[in-house]
Amino acid sequence: MKNSATTSHSIVFSCEPASLHLFLSPAVLFVLINLSWFPLIILSCSSGTVLKDAREEEELIELMDAENELESGIDIEPATEIASHDGDDIKVEGEEYFETKDFVIYDGPVPEIPVFEKDTHIASCMRTRACFPENPQQLATCTSAYGYILGRETGITLAWVAQCVVSAPQDCDAIRDCLSNGQPQVPCDPLTTLDTCTGTVLRQCSRASGLIFAFDCLNVGMDCFIDSDGNAICGLGYCDPSNFYSSCFGNILIYCQKGVITVADCTAAGLICLSGDGNPGRCAGAGQVCDESTTPRLCNGEILSGCIGGRIAEIDCSELIENWTCGESEGTAGCIPSGNECHAYPLLGSDIDENCNGNCVVTCLDGYIQQLCCDDFGLGECIDLGRAARCSGYE
């Protein structure tokens, strides 16, 4: 697919559209459905984190910096009416600026964003975890990702992969095909193998398994692009963040991220996509116009309310994600897991040791210590790996 865009004059530009803010890069989150594709982060109970190389150290520092922010769950950034000039951003000096500045507005086809059910995600984590025994990480590293991937490009691609996994016959070869685009799995060197696009197919090297992960972006109505960080992602075209104007297609937000046109489903955050009134597209509340500086986000039980994207919003967190509620983290109200028995994050895993209780994996999910039983997913016996546990694959 080609990048289809038109140029237009406008009066306000936002470099950061209000949308689901994931804190982790799409390329990293894209591999959450199959933990064997994760960068290998080895956790030591006695001495903290053992790092394999400088690249891992840098990524882990970024992840730890994001850990507190991740606790806020679905975090919706307010729309920026005037952007400051720093790097790729632009500085707005006044209306005369827009008389000479051409903004690019995407006007090509927009993919349909599928419904991504939580049960489907958990089932896919259980099945892929069982069929990739080379991966030593916790099940919680995968299951905890659900609330942080909804509505974005990552969630769109993972929804397709998850559906492929749960629809596959009880055969590990078929399940592994869902993550290799049906091709033989090719060994790779995680430290030297770059992300690539071959037509619409993206390829990434897993540092956990040393195998190539492949996905055809055409499955989700997109093409493959390399973003400014060198990550292969599914998108709608290349873009220049200094002049790309975010827009709405129904409740789907189209915006520029790291040089690639991407999408977000505002409804996944209980919001609507809003444009006009001199503002670019952004995810916002459906209520009256408001000032975010004077109408902060607050919790009333499970309801998150306040000014989001310049409009009043009321979001029932328990309806957005089962077993989530409204809570506060780092002084900001947002949707968070409702339990407090344990904590789990994508990539980082949980703060408890997973183990087997009979034929069930004891893990952390939504802040609760829960059991996910292998029999319920048609899988083999539970295997205790020490700090992690998984079901065995199909015979």
N, C-alpha and C positions, 0 to 999 in steps of 0.2 A: 504494500500500500504506500501511496505517496503522501507527502505532507501537503494538505490543501488548506491554504490560508489566504485571507484578504487583508489589505491594509486599510486603516481607518484613522481619522483624527479623533482624539478624545480629550477629556479635560482632567481626568484623575487616573493615576496608575498605582496599582498595589503589587509590590514585589513578593509578598507572602499572602496568598489567598487564605481566608479562613476555611479550614477543612480539618479532617482527621489528621492529627499530627502524630507521626509514628515514632519519631526519635531514632529509629534504626533505618539504615539505608534499604531501599527496595531490593537490591541485589542480595543483601544478607537475609532479609525476611523471606525472600522468595524461596529459599531452600528449607524453611521451617517444617514443611510437611514431611520431609524425610531427614531425620536427624543425622543420618550418615553423611549428608552433604554439608554439615556444619563445619565451620572452622573449629579445629580441635582445641578446646579449652579444658585443661586437666585441672580438676579441683582437688586440693589436698586439705583434709580436715585439720591437720596440725600446723601446716606452714603456709596456708593461704593458697594462692594460685601459682602453678608451675607453668612458665611460659616457654613455648618452643622456639620462638624467634622474635626479632624486633618488630616484625609486622604484626604478630599476635599481640605483643605488648601494647602497641599503639591502639589496636582495635579494642583491647580489653579496657584500656583507660577511657576510651570514648564510651564504652558500654557502661562502665561504672559511673561515669559522669551522668549518664542518662537514667541510671537506676531509680533515683528518687523521682524523676519526672515521670517515669513509667508507672509509678504507683497511682498517678492520677487517672490512669486508664484512658478513656476517650477524652483527649484534651483538644479543645477547639480554640485556635488562635484568633483573636479579634482581627478584623480587616484593617489593613494599614492604609489610611487615606492619602498620606503623603510619604513617599519613600525617601530615605536619605541616600546620598551617593557614597557607596563604598563597594569597590570591586565591580560586580556585575549590575548593581542597582543603579537607579537614576535619581537625580535630584530635581525636584520640581520648584522652579523659581517663580512661576506665575502663569497666567493663562497664555501669555505670549509664547511660552515654551512649547505649548501644544500646537501652535500654528505652524511650526516647522518640523514637529516630530511625527513620524508615521508609526502607528502601532499595528501590530499584526494580530488579526483575529482568526482563529481556526474556523473553517467552514466546511470541513470534510465530514466523512461518515463517523458516527460515534458508536462505539460498541455497546451492546446491551450488557448491563452488569447483573450477573446471576445472583440469586438468593444463595447465601452461604450459610447453611444451617450448622449450629454448634455441634449437634450430634454427628453430622457428617465429618466435621473436622476431627473430633475425638476418635471416631472409628478409623479414619485414615491414619491418624498418629499411631494407633494400636497396631494396625496392619503393617504399615511401613517399618515400624520399630521392630516387629517380629521378623520381617523379611530382610532386614539389613543388620545381621548380627555383628558385623564389623564395627558398628557404632557403639561406643561405650557410654554415651551420655544418658541423662535421665529422660524418662518419658515426659516429665513436667516441662522440659525445655520446649517440647512441641505443643502440648496441650495448652500451655499458658499463653500461646501466641494469639489465640483467637480474637481476643478483645482489642488487639493492637494492629490487626491487619484488615479489619472490615472496611469495605467501601473504597479502598485504594487499589492501584494497579496490582500491588502485591496480593491483596485479597481476591481480586478477579482471577489472577492466574492460579492461585492456590485453590480456589473454589473448583476450578476445572480439574486440577490434579487430584484433589480429594474425591471428587465424584468418580474419576477414573479408577482410583484405588478401591473405593467401596463397591463399585460396580464390577470389578474384575472377579473372575472365578477364584476359588480358594486354591491359588497357585502362586507361589512367590515369584516365579518368572514373569507372570502376567502383571503382578504388582510392580515389580522392578521396571517393566517396560513403560509404565506410566511416568516414570521419572527419567527415562532415557530416550523418549520419543520413539520407542519400539525398536531401537537400534542396539547392537551389541555394546556392552559397556567397555569403554576404552580407558586404560590406565593413563594417568597424567601426573605431572609434578606440580603440586600445589604452590610451590614458591616461584615457579617460573612460567606456568601456563596462564596466559591472559584470557579474559572473557572474549568471546567472539560471536559474531552474527554470521550465519550462513543462510542467506535469503531471509526467511522469517523465523528461522530456528536459532535460539540463543544457546550457548554452551558455556558452562562454568565448571571449574575444577574444584572438587571437594578436598579440603585438607584433611578431613576425617577419614575418608575412604580412599583417596587418591584415584577416584574415578570421575569421568565426565558426566555432568548432569545436563540434560538437553530438554528443551521445551519449544514447541512450535507456537509462536505468538498468534499465528493465524487461527488457532483454536479459540481464541478469545477476541477475534476481530481486530487484532493489532499487528504491528510489524516489529521487528527487532532493531534496537538501536543501542549504541554505546554512549553512555552519558559522560559528563565531564569528569567523573571520578574513575572512568574506565570500566564501569560495570555494564554488563549486557542486560537490558530490560525491555519489556514490551511497552510500546508507545504508539503515538499517532504521527510522529514526525520530529524533526529537529527544530529547535527554537532558540531565539536569543532572549534571555531573561530581561534584557534592558529595554525591549520594545514589545514584548508579548503581552497582550491584553486578555486577562482571564475572562471567560464567558460561561454562560449556562446553556445546557441542552436539557430542558426539563429540569429535573433535580440533580443532573450530573454536572459537576464543575470541570471545566477544561482549563488547564493551566500549564505553565512551564516550570519544570523542575530539573535542575542540573543539565540544561540544554536539550531536554526531551519533552515533547508535549505529552501530558499524561492526564488522567481523569480521577475524579473522586465522586462517590455517591453520597450526597449530603444527607439522604434519608437514613444512612447507616449510623449517623450521629443524632438522629431525631431532629434534623434541621431541613431547611429548604435552600435551594440554590437561588440567589437573588442578585440581580444586576439592575443597572439603570440609576437614575438620580445622580449621575455623574460619577458613579462608582463602578469598578470592574466587578466581575462575577465573584461571589464568595458564598460560603455556607453560612446561613444566618437563621435566627429565630423567625417565627412566622407572625410575631405580634407587632406592636407599635414601634415606631422609631424611638431609639433610646441612646443614651450616652454611656459608654462602657466605663468611663472613669467615675461615674456617679451611681451606676446600677450594677454592682459586682455580682458575680455568680454566687449563689447560696444553695444550701441543701434544706429541704423540708421533707424529712423522711427519705423516701427513695426518689423524690423529685428534685431535679436540678433546674434552677430557675435563675434568670438574670439576663443581662444584655450580651448577646453574642452576634457578632457581625453587624452591629448597629441596630438590631431588632430584639425585642423581648422574646425569650425562649422559655418554654417549660418542657423538660425532658424527663420521662419516666425511665430511669436507668434499668429497672427490673424488666421492662418491656424490650429495651434494646438488647440486653444480654441476660439470659437466665442466670440467676445467682449473683448478679451485680447490683449495686446500690449507689446512692449518692454519698460521697465522702470527701474529706479534705486531705490534701497532701501538699506539703510545702506552701501552705497558705492559700491554695487554690482549690475551689470546689470542682468536682468532676465525677464521672462514673468510674467506680472502682469495684474490685471483687468484694463480695459482702462478708466473707469469712476473715477471721484473724488468727486461726490456728497455725497457719504457715504462710509463706510467701513464695511465689514462683514467677520467674520472668523468662521471656524468650532469650535464648542463648545462655543465660546465666544459670538456669535451672532453679531448684528450690532450696530452702534452708533446712530441709529434713532429708534423711537418708531413705530412699525408696527401698522396699523389700517385698517379699512374697508372703502373703497370708493364705495358706492353702494354694489355690490356683488363681489368686487375685493379686494384682499389683497394687501395693499401698503407695499412694502418691499424693501430691499437693495439687488441688484443683479449685480455683475460685476462692482461695484462702482457707479451704477446708482440707483436712486429711481424709482422703476418700479411697475407696477400693474400686478398681476397674478389673473385672474378672475376665480371664482369657476365654472361658467357655461362652460368654455372651457375644464374643466376636468371632466364634468358630475357630479360635486359635489353640495352640498346644499348651503345654505346661508352663507355669511361671518359672522364670530363671532369675535367681538373685545374683547380681553382678557386683555386689559390695555396696556402693553408694547409689547405684541405679538398679532397676529391675525391668524385665520385659517378658512378654510371652514368647514362646517358641513358634516358629513358622509352621506352615502346612506340610504334612508328610507327602 
